[in-house]
C-alpha cells in the first residue's frame, strides 16, 4: 500500500505478547487496553486535513491489531507500507518503548523514508530522542501539526530542505537542527 504519510500508533511496549507485562496504575484510569490501543484523536484531524489537500494518508493502529490477533505480524505490515514519511505518536511516556522500537524497525525496513515522532512526550523530550535514537529523523513539536506536517510532506516530496518549518527539529547530515 502506498501513501504519502503513514501514521502509526504503537503499543506501549512493542513486544508485550512475548514478555510478561505488568500494567502500571495509569492503565487503569485510561479507557483503553493496558497496551494503550487507542490512537490519538489528532490522527483523525491530521489525516482529514492532509487528505483534503491531496495527500494520501494511511492510519495503522499496531497496538489494537497486536492485541486483537496474536498471529498478527507488525513487522510484516510495516514492510508492506510504502510511504515517504512515517509519523509515529509518542504522546504519553508509557509509549516510549513502543514508539522508539517501531521507529527503529521502520527505519531498518525503509531507510530512505523520513521517520518523524510527534506528541506531548516527543515534544518535551525531543533533545533526548534526537541524541539517543539515530533512526528518528525528525520530531514535530507542539500541537499545531496540520500545516506543519503539510509543509514537511511538501518538502520531502520535492526533496527540499526542511529548514524553516516551525517546531520541527531534524537531522541534517549528522547534525540535529
matplotlib code that plots the C-alpha trace (Angstrom):
import matplotlib.pyplot as plt

x = [0.0, 1.3, 0.8, 2.5, 2.2, 1.7, 0.5, 1.5, 0.1, 2.4, 1.6, 3.1, 5.6, 6.3, 6.9, 4.1, 3.0, 6.3, 7.1, 5.2, 3.7, 2.6, 0.5, 1.1, -1.6, -2.2, -3.5, -6.5, -7.7, -7.4, -10.3, -8.3, -6.5, -3.3, -1.1, -2.9, -4.5, -6.5, -4.7, -4.7, -7.7, -5.3, -4.5, -8.0, -7.9, -4.4, -5.4, -8.6, -6.7, -4.0, -6.4, -8.4, -5.2, -4.5, -2.2, -2.7, -2.6, -2.8, -3.7, -2.3, -3.1, -0.4, -1.4, -5.0, -4.0, -1.4, -3.9, -6.8, -4.8, -1.9, -0.8, -0.6, 2.9, 3.5, 6.9, 5.2, 2.6, 5.3, 7.2, 4.2, 3.6, 5.3, 5.4, 7.6, 7.0, 6.2, 4.6, 4.7, 3.0, 4.9, 2.1, 2.5, 5.7, 4.2, 4.5, 8.3, 9.4, 6.8, 7.2, 11.0, 11.0, 8.6, 10.7, 13.8, 12.0, 10.5, 13.9, 15.5, 12.9, 12.5, 15.9, 15.0, 11.7, 11.5, 10.6, 9.0, 7.7, 5.1, 3.1, 3.4, 6.3, 8.1, 7.8, 9.1, 12.0, 12.9, 16.6, 17.0, 15.1, 17.3, 20.5, 20.0, 17.9, 19.6, 16.7, 14.4, 14.8, 12.7, 10.4, 7.4, 6.9, 3.8, 0.1, -0.3, 0.6, -1.7, 0.0, 3.4, 3.0, 1.7, 4.9, 7.0, 5.3, 5.6, 9.3, 10.0, 8.1, 10.2, 13.5, 13.8, 15.4, 13.4, 14.8, 12.2, 9.4, 8.3, 8.5, 10.4, 13.8, 15.5, 18.8, 20.8, 23.7, 25.0, 23.7, 20.4, 18.8]
y = [0.0, 3.4, 6.7, 10.0, 9.7, 6.6, 7.4, 4.6, 4.1, 1.7, -0.4, 1.0, -2.0, -3.4, -7.0, -7.2, -10.5, -12.2, -10.6, -10.7, -7.2, -5.8, -2.8, 0.3, 2.2, 4.7, 2.0, 1.6, 5.2, 5.4, 4.0, 1.6, -1.7, -1.9, -1.5, 1.8, 0.7, 3.9, 6.1, 9.9, 11.8, 14.1, 11.4, 11.8, 15.5, 15.4, 12.8, 14.7, 17.9, 16.4, 14.3, 17.5, 18.9, 15.9, 13.8, 10.1, 9.2, 5.7, 5.1, 2.0, 1.0, -1.6, -1.7, -2.7, -5.2, -6.9, -7.0, -8.5, -11.0, -12.9, -14.1, -10.6, -9.7, -6.0, -6.1, -7.7, -5.0, -2.3, -3.8, -3.6, 0.1, 2.4, 5.9, 9.0, 9.8, 7.6, 9.5, 7.7, 9.1, 9.4, 11.1, 9.6, 8.4, 4.9, 4.7, 5.4, 1.8, 1.0, 4.2, 4.1, 0.4, 0.9, 3.9, 1.6, -1.1, 1.3, 2.9, -0.5, -1.6, 1.8, 3.6, 6.3, 7.3, 10.0, 8.8, 11.6, 11.4, 13.7, 14.1, 15.5, 13.3, 13.7, 17.4, 17.5, 15.0, 15.9, 16.6, 13.1, 11.4, 13.0, 12.5, 8.8, 7.4, 7.9, 6.2, 9.1, 11.6, 14.4, 15.4, 17.6, 19.5, 21.2, 21.0, 22.8, 19.8, 20.1, 22.9, 21.9, 18.3, 19.6, 21.7, 18.6, 16.4, 19.0, 19.4, 15.7, 15.2, 17.9, 16.8, 20.2, 21.3, 21.1, 24.4, 26.9, 24.5, 25.8, 23.4, 20.8, 19.5, 17.2, 15.6, 17.4, 15.2, 14.3, 17.4, 17.9, 21.2]
z = [0.0, -1.0, 0.9, 1.4, 5.2, 7.2, 10.8, 13.1, 16.6, 18.6, 21.6, 24.8, 24.8, 21.4, 22.4, 25.0, 23.6, 24.3, 27.7, 30.9, 31.2, 34.5, 33.6, 35.7, 37.6, 34.8, 32.5, 34.9, 34.5, 30.7, 28.8, 26.6, 27.0, 29.1, 25.9, 25.2, 21.9, 21.3, 18.8, 19.4, 18.1, 16.4, 13.9, 12.5, 12.2, 10.7, 8.2, 7.2, 6.8, 4.7, 2.5, 1.8, 0.3, -1.9, 0.3, 0.7, 4.4, 6.0, 9.7, 11.2, 14.8, 15.6, 19.3, 18.5, 15.8, 18.0, 20.9, 18.9, 16.9, 18.5, 15.0, 13.6, 12.5, 12.9, 11.1, 8.1, 7.9, 8.3, 5.4, 3.1, 3.7, 1.2, 2.5, 2.1, 5.7, 8.7, 11.6, 15.0, 18.0, 21.3, 23.2, 26.7, 28.3, 28.5, 24.7, 24.7, 24.3, 21.7, 19.7, 19.6, 18.7, 15.9, 14.7, 14.7, 12.8, 10.2, 9.6, 9.2, 6.6, 4.9, 5.2, 2.6, 4.3, 6.9, 10.4, 12.5, 16.0, 17.5, 20.7, 24.2, 25.3, 21.9, 22.3, 25.8, 25.3, 21.7, 22.6, 24.2, 21.4, 18.7, 20.6, 21.5, 18.6, 15.2, 13.4, 14.3, 11.5, 13.0, 15.9, 15.2, 18.5, 19.8, 19.0, 15.6, 13.5, 10.4, 8.5, 9.8, 8.6, 5.3, 4.9, 5.8, 3.3, 0.5, 1.1, 1.4, -1.9, -3.6, -2.0, -0.5, 2.8, 6.0, 7.1, 8.3, 9.2, 12.7, 15.6, 13.6, 14.7, 12.2, 11.2, 8.6, 7.8, 11.2, 12.9, 14.7, 13.8]

ax = plt.figure().add_subplot(projection="3d")
ax.plot(x, y, z, "-o")
ax.set_aspect("equal")
plt.show()
